Amino acid sequence: MPNDIKKWETTRKKGKAKFILTNGVLSWGLPMFFVMTFVVNRPAHGATPPSMVMISAVIWALGGALFGTVIWTMSEKKYLKFLEARKSPPPLPG
């Protein structure tokens, strides 16, 4: 069994919601929020307005959740395809 399949089996046991929260919202959405809000889109003069911070936080949290969902779905499809291929008998020669 390939290592990525073994790793996915361990990951998927923890659940979809935890995966989306940790890999999507926290590991992708949170860093993107900080970079885009306080580095890329910071005002030239003064502090970032609280309303912009809140809007950005919501956008990047939703984006992170979407990112996590897409990664979960793609990984799950790959995993199920691997399991299905393992069940199939090998092709006959000739």
BELNORKA-V228637 format. One record per backbone hydrogen bond with DSSP energy under -1.0 kcal/mol. CO is the residue of the C=O (numbers start at 0). NH is the residue of the N-H. If there is no record, write none. Layout:
BEGIN
CO_NH / CO_NH
END
This chain:
BEGIN
1_5 / 2_6 / 3_7 / 4_8 / 5_9 / 6_10 / 7_11 / 8_12 / 10_13 / 14_18 / 15_19 / 16_20 / 17_21 / 18_22 / 19_23 / 19_24 / 20_25 / 21_26 / 23_28 / 24_29 / 27_31 / 28_32 / 29_33 / 30_34 / 31_35 / 32_36 / 33_37 / 34_38 / 34_39 / 35_40 / 48_52 / 49_53 / 50_54 / 51_55 / 52_56 / 53_57 / 54_58 / 55_59 / 56_60 / 57_61 / 58_62 / 59_63 / 60_64 / 61_65 / 62_66 / 63_67 / 64_68 / 65_69 / 66_70 / 67_71 / 68_72 / 69_73 / 70_74 / 71_75 / 72_76 / 73_77 / 74_78 / 75_79 / 76_80 / 77_81 / 78_82 / 79_83 / 80_84 / 81_85 / 82_86 / 83_87
END
